[in-house]
Amino acid sequence: MTQDAADVDVTGPVGSDGRRPVFSRIVLKLSGEALVGSEAYGIDMETLRRIAQQIQRVVERGVQIAIVVGGGNIVRGTDISRHGIERVTGDYMGMLATVINALSLRDAIERLGMQCRVQSAIAMQQVAEPFIPLRTIRHLEKGRVVILAGGHGSPFFTTDTTAALRAAEIGAEVLLKATQVDGIYTADPIRDPTATRFAHLSYLEVLTRGLTVMDNTALTLCMDNKMPIIVFDLHAEGNLERVILGEPVGTRVDSEVTK
Protein backbone atom coordinates (compact mmCIF):
# COMPACT_ATOMS: atom_id res chain seq x y z
CA MET A 1 0.00 0.00 0.00
CA THR A 2 1.36 3.41 -0.91
CA GLN A 3 1.52 6.43 1.34
CA ASP A 4 1.83 10.15 0.91
CA ALA A 5 5.18 11.62 1.85
CA ALA A 6 3.78 13.07 5.07
CA ASP A 7 2.73 9.58 6.21
CA VAL A 8 5.92 7.72 5.29
CA ASP A 9 8.13 6.42 8.09
CA VAL A 10 11.46 8.11 7.46
CA THR A 11 14.05 5.35 7.49
CA GLY A 12 16.68 6.63 5.10
CA PRO A 13 20.14 7.34 6.47
CA VAL A 14 21.11 10.84 7.47
CA GLY A 15 23.35 12.41 4.85
CA SER A 16 26.45 14.50 5.50
CA ASP A 17 24.13 17.52 5.53
CA GLY A 18 22.08 16.00 8.39
CA ARG A 19 18.98 15.45 6.24
CA ARG A 20 16.98 12.27 5.68
CA PRO A 21 15.01 11.39 2.51
CA VAL A 22 11.23 11.41 2.88
CA PHE A 23 10.83 8.45 0.49
CA SER A 24 12.49 5.05 0.80
CA ARG A 25 11.38 3.49 -2.53
CA ILE A 26 10.63 5.46 -5.69
CA VAL A 27 9.87 4.90 -9.35
CA LEU A 28 11.45 7.42 -11.71
CA LYS A 29 9.74 7.79 -15.08
CA LEU A 30 12.38 8.92 -17.55
CA SER A 31 11.36 9.83 -21.09
CA GLY A 32 13.49 8.78 -24.02
CA GLU A 33 13.69 12.44 -25.06
CA ALA A 34 15.46 13.18 -21.76
CA LEU A 35 18.48 11.26 -23.08
CA VAL A 36 18.83 13.27 -26.30
CA GLY A 37 20.54 16.27 -24.68
CA SER A 38 22.14 18.52 -27.28
CA GLU A 39 21.85 15.86 -29.97
CA ALA A 40 19.09 15.84 -32.58
CA TYR A 41 18.42 12.13 -32.17
CA GLY A 42 19.45 9.15 -30.09
CA ILE A 43 21.49 9.29 -26.89
CA ASP A 44 23.83 12.02 -25.67
CA MET A 45 26.57 10.45 -23.55
CA GLU A 46 27.17 13.55 -21.42
CA THR A 47 23.45 13.82 -20.60
CA LEU A 48 23.43 10.14 -19.72
CA ARG A 49 26.39 10.65 -17.36
CA ARG A 50 24.70 13.58 -15.58
CA ILE A 51 21.50 11.60 -15.07
CA ALA A 52 23.51 8.68 -13.66
CA GLN A 53 25.25 11.04 -11.24
CA GLN A 54 21.89 12.31 -9.96
CA ILE A 55 20.77 8.71 -9.47
CA GLN A 56 24.00 7.97 -7.60
CA ARG A 57 23.35 10.75 -5.09
CA VAL A 58 19.89 9.35 -4.39
CA VAL A 59 21.21 5.80 -3.96
CA GLU A 60 23.85 7.10 -1.54
CA ARG A 61 20.97 8.48 0.55
CA GLY A 62 19.68 4.91 0.94
CA VAL A 63 16.71 5.36 -1.39
CA GLN A 64 15.63 2.36 -3.48
CA ILE A 65 15.09 3.44 -7.08
CA ALA A 66 13.45 1.72 -10.04
CA ILE A 67 13.46 3.51 -13.39
CA VAL A 68 10.93 3.18 -16.20
CA VAL A 69 12.49 4.52 -19.38
CA GLY A 70 10.74 5.53 -22.60
CA GLY A 71 11.97 5.16 -26.18
CA GLY A 72 10.79 8.32 -27.92
CA ASN A 73 14.34 9.44 -28.71
CA ILE A 74 14.65 6.47 -31.05
CA VAL A 75 11.15 5.53 -32.19
CA ARG A 76 7.64 6.23 -30.92
CA GLY A 77 4.93 3.80 -32.02
CA THR A 78 2.13 6.36 -32.27
CA ASP A 79 4.29 8.61 -34.46
CA ILE A 80 5.47 6.06 -36.99
CA SER A 81 1.99 4.50 -37.24
CA ARG A 82 0.87 7.79 -38.82
CA HIS A 83 3.32 7.14 -41.65
CA GLY A 84 1.97 3.76 -42.68
CA ILE A 85 3.40 1.28 -40.18
CA GLU A 86 0.72 -0.79 -38.47
CA ARG A 87 0.08 0.49 -34.92
CA VAL A 88 0.81 -2.78 -33.12
CA THR A 89 4.10 -3.18 -35.00
CA GLY A 90 5.00 0.43 -34.23
CA ASP A 91 4.32 -0.05 -30.54
CA TYR A 92 6.55 -3.12 -30.37
CA MET A 93 9.28 -1.16 -32.12
CA GLY A 94 8.91 1.52 -29.44
CA MET A 95 9.20 -1.10 -26.69
CA LEU A 96 12.45 -2.37 -28.19
CA ALA A 97 13.74 1.21 -28.24
CA THR A 98 13.22 1.39 -24.47
CA VAL A 99 15.53 -1.61 -24.07
CA ILE A 100 18.29 0.19 -26.00
CA ASN A 101 17.90 3.18 -23.67
CA ALA A 102 17.86 0.93 -20.59
CA LEU A 103 21.11 -0.77 -21.58
CA SER A 104 22.83 2.58 -22.16
CA LEU A 105 21.61 3.92 -18.82
CA ARG A 106 22.73 0.75 -17.03
CA ASP A 107 26.20 1.17 -18.49
CA ALA A 108 26.38 4.79 -17.28
CA ILE A 109 25.19 3.79 -13.80
CA GLU A 110 27.62 0.89 -13.47
CA ARG A 111 30.53 3.10 -14.60
CA LEU A 112 29.93 5.05 -11.37
CA GLY A 113 30.34 1.90 -9.30
CA MET A 114 26.68 1.12 -8.63
CA GLN A 115 25.00 -2.23 -9.18
CA CYS A 116 22.20 -2.13 -11.74
CA ARG A 117 19.82 -4.62 -13.33
CA VAL A 118 17.70 -4.32 -16.46
CA GLN A 119 14.35 -6.12 -16.47
CA SER A 120 12.18 -6.32 -19.56
CA ALA A 121 8.49 -6.98 -20.07
CA ILE A 122 9.48 -8.56 -23.40
CA ALA A 123 11.57 -11.71 -23.06
CA MET A 124 15.17 -11.23 -24.21
CA GLN A 125 17.28 -13.34 -21.88
CA GLN A 126 20.63 -12.39 -23.41
CA VAL A 127 20.37 -8.73 -22.40
CA ALA A 128 17.76 -8.44 -19.63
CA GLU A 129 16.00 -10.33 -16.87
CA PRO A 130 12.24 -10.86 -17.13
CA PHE A 131 10.18 -8.44 -15.09
CA ILE A 132 9.10 -10.25 -11.92
CA PRO A 133 7.85 -7.89 -9.16
CA LEU A 134 9.28 -9.90 -6.25
CA ARG A 135 12.66 -10.13 -7.99
CA THR A 136 12.59 -6.37 -8.59
CA ILE A 137 11.88 -5.76 -4.91
CA ARG A 138 14.70 -8.10 -3.92
CA HIS A 139 17.18 -6.21 -6.11
CA LEU A 140 16.03 -2.91 -4.61
CA GLU A 141 16.41 -4.24 -1.08
CA LYS A 142 20.01 -5.15 -1.93
CA GLY A 143 20.70 -1.57 -2.98
CA ARG A 144 20.67 -2.18 -6.72
CA VAL A 145 19.14 0.19 -9.24
CA VAL A 146 16.56 -1.54 -11.45
CA ILE A 147 15.69 -0.27 -14.92
CA LEU A 148 12.34 -1.52 -16.18
CA ALA A 149 12.32 -1.73 -19.98
CA GLY A 150 10.07 -3.12 -22.67
CA GLY A 151 7.14 -0.94 -21.66
CA HIS A 152 4.05 -2.85 -20.55
CA GLY A 153 4.87 -5.70 -22.92
CA SER A 154 1.67 -5.12 -24.87
CA PRO A 155 0.76 -2.54 -27.53
CA PHE A 156 -1.52 0.46 -26.89
CA PHE A 157 -0.03 1.17 -23.45
CA THR A 158 2.28 4.12 -22.85
CA THR A 159 5.38 4.04 -20.68
CA ASP A 160 3.55 6.46 -18.36
CA THR A 161 0.97 3.74 -17.75
CA THR A 162 3.80 1.23 -17.30
CA ALA A 163 5.40 3.49 -14.68
CA ALA A 164 2.13 3.83 -12.75
CA LEU A 165 1.56 0.08 -12.89
CA ARG A 166 5.11 -0.83 -11.87
CA ALA A 167 5.07 1.66 -9.00
CA ALA A 168 1.97 -0.05 -7.61
CA GLU A 169 3.36 -3.54 -8.20
CA ILE A 170 6.62 -2.98 -6.33
CA GLY A 171 5.14 -0.90 -3.50
CA ALA A 172 6.80 2.40 -4.37
CA GLU A 173 5.84 5.43 -2.29
CA VAL A 174 5.88 7.95 -5.12
CA LEU A 175 6.08 8.17 -8.90
CA LEU A 176 8.53 10.82 -10.07
CA LYS A 177 8.00 11.99 -13.63
CA ALA A 178 11.05 13.72 -15.08
CA THR A 179 10.18 16.19 -17.83
CA GLN A 180 11.71 19.01 -19.85
CA VAL A 181 9.93 21.66 -17.75
CA ASP A 182 9.81 22.28 -14.01
CA GLY A 183 6.25 21.11 -13.33
CA ILE A 184 2.68 21.34 -14.59
CA TYR A 185 1.58 24.65 -16.08
CA THR A 186 -1.74 26.26 -16.98
CA ALA A 187 -0.57 26.10 -20.61
CA ASP A 188 2.54 25.15 -22.55
CA PRO A 189 5.15 27.51 -21.03
CA ILE A 190 7.24 27.36 -24.20
CA ARG A 191 4.39 28.63 -26.35
CA ASP A 192 2.66 30.80 -23.75
CA PRO A 193 4.98 33.00 -21.65
CA THR A 194 2.04 33.93 -19.38
CA ALA A 195 1.54 30.31 -18.27
CA THR A 196 1.90 29.75 -14.54
CA ARG A 197 3.08 26.67 -12.69
CA PHE A 198 0.95 24.71 -10.24
CA ALA A 199 2.63 23.71 -6.98
CA HIS A 200 -0.04 21.14 -6.15
CA LEU A 201 -3.03 19.52 -7.87
CA SER A 202 -5.41 16.70 -7.10
CA TYR A 203 -5.91 13.83 -9.53
CA LEU A 204 -9.44 15.04 -10.27
CA GLU A 205 -8.23 18.57 -10.93
CA VAL A 206 -5.78 17.26 -13.51
CA LEU A 207 -8.54 15.26 -15.20
CA THR A 208 -11.18 18.00 -15.17
CA ARG A 209 -8.75 20.70 -16.32
CA GLY A 210 -7.47 18.45 -19.11
CA LEU A 211 -3.86 19.10 -18.10
CA THR A 212 -1.09 17.19 -19.84
CA VAL A 213 0.65 15.25 -17.08
CA MET A 214 0.39 11.67 -18.28
CA ASP A 215 -2.31 9.74 -20.08
CA ASN A 216 -5.61 9.19 -18.28
CA THR A 217 -5.00 5.47 -17.80
CA ALA A 218 -1.78 6.18 -15.91
CA LEU A 219 -3.37 8.96 -13.89
CA THR A 220 -6.34 6.77 -12.95
CA LEU A 221 -4.01 3.96 -11.86
CA CYS A 222 -2.19 6.39 -9.58
CA MET A 223 -5.48 7.72 -8.22
CA ASP A 224 -6.84 4.22 -7.52
CA ASN A 225 -3.63 3.26 -5.71
CA LYS A 226 -3.18 6.61 -3.93
CA MET A 227 0.20 6.95 -5.62
CA PRO A 228 1.44 10.56 -5.46
CA ILE A 229 3.07 11.93 -8.59
CA ILE A 230 5.75 14.60 -8.64
CA VAL A 231 6.46 16.22 -12.00
CA PHE A 232 9.82 17.99 -12.14
CA ASP A 233 12.74 19.01 -14.34
CA LEU A 234 15.45 16.36 -14.10
CA HIS A 235 17.99 18.46 -15.98
CA ALA A 236 18.18 21.09 -13.25
CA GLU A 237 21.24 20.02 -11.28
CA GLY A 238 20.39 18.34 -7.97
CA ASN A 239 16.62 18.29 -8.54
CA LEU A 240 16.20 14.54 -8.07
CA GLU A 241 17.94 14.68 -4.71
CA ARG A 242 15.89 17.72 -3.70
CA VAL A 243 12.67 15.86 -4.49
CA ILE A 244 13.53 12.84 -2.34
CA LEU A 245 14.51 15.18 0.50
CA GLY A 246 11.00 16.65 0.43
CA GLU A 247 11.81 20.07 -0.99
CA PRO A 248 8.97 21.78 -2.93
CA VAL A 249 10.27 20.97 -6.41
CA GLY A 250 7.97 20.85 -9.44
CA THR A 251 4.29 19.96 -9.11
CA ARG A 252 2.83 17.35 -6.78
CA VAL A 253 -0.35 15.48 -7.75
CA ASP A 254 -2.22 13.49 -5.11
CA SER A 255 -5.68 12.96 -3.64
CA GLU A 256 -5.77 16.21 -1.67
CA VAL A 257 -7.91 18.99 -3.14
CA THR A 258 -6.05 22.25 -3.69
CA LYS A 259 -7.10 24.87 -1.17
N, C-alpha and C positions, 0 to 999 in steps of 0.2 A: 504494500500500500504506500502511495506517495504522500509526501507532506509538503506544506509550504515552508519556506525558509525559516519563518518565525517559529515553527513547531519542531524543527529538526534538532535532535540532540547533537550538540557540537562535539565531535570526537576527533577532529583533525588535529595534528600536532601544531604547537605554537611555533611560528616562524621566527627568524632572527629579529623581526620587527615586533614580536610580541603579539601577533594577531593570529587567530584561528580561522580556517575556512568555515563558512556557514552551510556548505554542502559536503557530503562525503562521497557521493556517487553521482556523476553527471553523464548526460549524453550531449555531445557537441555535434550539431548538424553543420557540416561544412560543404558549401556549394562547390561544384567543379570550377566555376568562374573565379572563386577565391584563389585558385592556384595559378591563374594566368599571369598575375602581376603586370609587368610592363610589356609582356609579350602580347601578340595579337591572337595567339592560339596555343593550346597545349599547356605545358607546365613550366613555370619560371622557377629555376632552382633556388634563387635567392629568396623568393617569397616562400617557398617550401621550407627553407631553413629557418626563416623567422617564425613561421607557424609552429614548427617543431620546438623552437626555443620557448615559445609561450606555453606549449603543452608541458615541457619539461618543468617549468616553474610551478605549474599546478600539481604535477606528480610529486614534486619535492615537498609540497604542502600536505601530502598524504591523501590527496583526493583521487578517487578511482574514476577513470575517464574512458568512456567508449565513444567512438567517433563514427558517425554515418556520413559518408562522403558521396557527393553527387558526381555526375559525369558530363555536365553541360559544356565544359571547356573542350571536350573532344567531340561528343555527339549527343544530341538531345532527341529522343524519339519523337516527341510531338512536332519538332521543327522539321525533321527530315521526312516525316509522313506527309507533310504538305507539298513535298516535291516528288511524290509518286511512290515512295516506299511504303509498303503496307504497315499499318500502325503497330501491329504486334511485333513484326520484325524490327521496326525502328526502336520499340521499347526494349527489346532484348539487346540490341546494339548499344543502347544507352546504359543498360545494366553492365555490360562488359566494359564499357568506358569507366565505370566506377571502380572496377577491379584494377585497371591500370593506375588510376589515381591513388587507390589504397596502397598498392605496392610501392609507388614512389614516396608516399608519405611515411610508410613503414621504414623505408631505407633512411629517410631523413631523421626519423625518431631514433633509430638504432645507432646512427652515427654519433648521436649525443650520449650514448651509453645506456639508454633505456631498453627494457625488454618490450617487444610489441608483437602482437599476433594479428593476422588478417583472417577474418571469417567471411564466408560468402554464402549468400542465399542460393546461388547457382553452384552446383557441384563442379569443382575443378581442383582435385586433390593435389596436383603438382605444385600449386601456388598458394592455396588457401585452405584453411580448415572449413568444414561445414558449420553453419550457424546453429549452435545448440545453446539455448539460454543458460542452462546450468553450467556449461563449460565456459561460457562468457563470464559468468559471475565468478567462477573459480579463478580464471585468469586475473580478473580485476582484484580479487582478494589477495592475490600474490603480488600485486603492485604492477602488473603489466598493463600497458595500453592496448586496447582492442579496437581495431578498425573494422567496421561492419560494411562489407561491400556487396555488390550484386543486387542492390535495391531490395525490393520485397520478394523478388524471385518470380514474380508474375507481372504480365503487362498491365497497363492502365493504372498503376499505382506510382505516385511520385516518391522521391526520396524523402520529402517532408513527411509523408504518411509513414514511410519506413521508420524514420526517426522517432515519431510519436509512438509507433507500435513497439519498437525495440526498447524505448525508454520504459514503457509499461512492463514489458516482458522481463527486464533485468532488474526492476525495482529501483530505477533512478529517481532522484529527488527533484530533478529539474531538467528541462530540455533547453539547451542554449542554442539559439540559431544565429550563426555568424553571417553577417550580410556586408554589403558595400556601403551602407549608411549606418548612422549611429542610433537606430531605433525605428519606431513606427511613426509616420507623419500623417498629417491631415490630407496631404497630396504628395505627389512625387517631388521631393525637394530639389531635384536636378532641373526639373521643368518649371517648377513653381517656387520662386524665391520667397514667397510669403508663407509657405507651408510651415507649420509648427509641429514640434515633436511631442508625442504623448509620453509621460513618465510611467503611466499605469493605465491599463484597460482590463475590463472583464472579457471573458470569452464571448458573451452575448453581445457586448458592445462592438467587438471586432466583427461579428457576424452581421449585426444589424446595420453597421456603418459601411459594410462592404470593403473593409480595409484589407490591403494585400499584405498578409503576414505569412500564411501558408495556406494550402488548399483546405477546403471545408472539411474534408474527410480527416485530415491530420488534426485540425483544430477541434473537431468533435471528439476524436479519440482522447486528446489531452483534457478536454472538458469532462468527459465521462470518467477519466481516471484521476481527476484533480491534479493533473500534471502542470505545474507552472511553466511558462515559457518566458525566456528573456531574449529579446532581440537586440543585438549589439554589433558594433563595428569591430571585427577581429583585427583589422589592420592598424588600429590605433595601438601603439606600443603599450603593453601591460594590461590591456583591457580584459583579457580572459582571467588573469589573476585578480583583477579588481572585482570582477563579477563574483567569483567564488568566495571572495572575502566579504561580500555583502554590500559593496559600495553601489550607489544608485547610478548604474551604467545602463544606457539604452532604455528600452521599454519592457516593463514586466506585464505579462498577461496571466491572469488567474481568475478564480471564481468570485473575488471581491468586486463589488460594484464601485466604480469611481465616485468619490464624494465631491 
